[in-house]
């Protein structure tokens, strides 16, 4: 072994050791669940050359540094319902909400269980057609087909009527729609907004690949 090879070997060992200890220290610092922590640490011990790079790519908590800077959505139409007057110290769920800065539960709410996708789609179209002020939709998967084209036509019509229409899609789940945004042209021209959550292809070095938005939220007139 030449002197250069020996030097490179030592450098490889030193850098590898630093990365291993950095990853382990980061795992302990993040205070993960015992299952997650043990799984990552065992993988690092037995497969360090694979696990350490993988940890820095997908294992780091998603945008943890920004968790204290988030703000809640400021609805223009205030709620007409009063908050529950329950002692949070004796109510575990409300206590968790309060400790995490989440608004408390309110009275006057109800829900309806929809058991089929057909009924869900029909109900969604009904709510879009009857919206008077705003339509906010958020979903993970969106692809252009007959059903979504009908939905986009309804959203475009509401935008033309002056209703505030906003559509938030996940980039990975709706990758096909991201590369074929011509289908949103009519909606955008009518004043509607279409955005993609964390566009990793636009800023690949500032976002985490595994930071995805799996929420399915459909809000009409900020109240249902």
Number of C-alpha atoms within 10 A of each C-alpha: 6 7 8 9 10 11 12 12 12 12 12 12 12 12 11 15 13 12 17 20 13 14 22 18 11 15 21 13 9 12 10 13 10 8 8 12 15 13 10 17 19 12 15 21 13 10 11 18 14 11 20 23 15 13 18 15 12 13 17 16 16 15 11 9 8 8 9 8 6 7 7 8 6 7 10 7 10 9 11 10 11 11 13 12 10 12 10 16 10 9 10 11 12 19 17 14 14 13 9 9 11 12 11 17 16 13 11 9 9 6 6 5 6 11 8 8 9 10 11 13 15 11 13 16 16 12 17 24 15 12 20 15 16 19 24 17 17 21 18 20 18 19 16 16 9 9 10 14 14 13 17 17 14 17 26 22 19 25 24 16 13 14 20 20 26 20 18 20 26 24 23 22 19 18 17 14 20 20 9 11 11 11 15 20 12 16 24 16 12 17 18 23 16 16 14 20 18 21 19 17 10 9 10 11 9 11 15 20 16 15 16 17 19 13 14 12 12 16 17 20 18 16 12 12
